Amino acid sequence: MDPVFKALADPTRRALLDELFARDGQTLAALTAQHDMTRIAVAKHLKILEEAGLVVARRRGREKLHFLNAVPIRLVHDRWVGKYTEQWAAGLVGLKRELEEEMERVFEIYIRTTPERLWEAITDPEIRTKYHFGLAVESDWSPGSDYRQSHPDGGRPIIEGVNLVVEPPHRLVQSMRALWGPDAEAAGTTRVTWEIEPVGDSCRLTVVHDQLPADVPPEIYGGWPMVLSGLKTWLETGEPLTTPGSLMYTPTNDDA
């Protein structure tokens, strides 16, 4: 966590994060225009934020866009804040954007595991319950097949969709419909992309949740930081995440 604290110690870098919080997916030119600084200076600050995992850069055509990554902040909370609090709103960075176009949210985390083990944790029904709010996942994982997530004790699905791209153990693209309430259902169909890249003895997992309507409820995408933190914790320790928000939904048994 040292790079995260180092990155957050500088007021300019905190201001850059605030700007991405307000409007995600900005270019270097757009961010520079909001500061009395050169492009080179702003680029150096963004590089430090990227190295800390607080910002993820993705190319779209000829542009390089910068996205706020909430996962390191979620991990800081779990380590330094969560154990002292009794309640936690699952959407740490659940933001409601007032834009005229679809949104996308990008989340990135490093996990000490293999691509195969990470893929298994994403697709195995029992393992999925350990970190995804107690929801199992059911599918045959073939391209074009359906999947659904529900609680093991039965009942209607909480999430359902179609596996659009299935490339184990590196890439999974899914449509997603949230069914847990009227507001969630009104958001319609969105898309989630899981990208797994080996890095040394670890993996970089990037989750892109896009095709989000401008008025989407923050609950649709706000839980990803907790889900990915729980996934990292379970794979690296064999234990479920024990923050109050996670324990509200996760089964009490933690058999691996």
Buried (B, 14 or more C-beta within 10 A) or exposed (E): EEBBEEBBEEEBBBBBBEBBEEBBBBBBEBBBEEBEBEEEEBEBBBEBBBEBBBBBBBEEEEEEBBBBBBBBBBBBBBEEEBEEEEEBEBBBBBBEBEEEEBBBBBBBBBBEBBBEBBBBBBBEBEBBBBBBBBBBBEBEBEEEEBBBBBBEEEEEBBBBBBBBEBEBBBBBBBBBBBBBEEEBEEBBEBBBBBBBEBEEEBBBBBBBBBBBBEEBBBBBBBBBBBBBBBBBBBBEEEEBBBBEBBEEBBBEEEEE
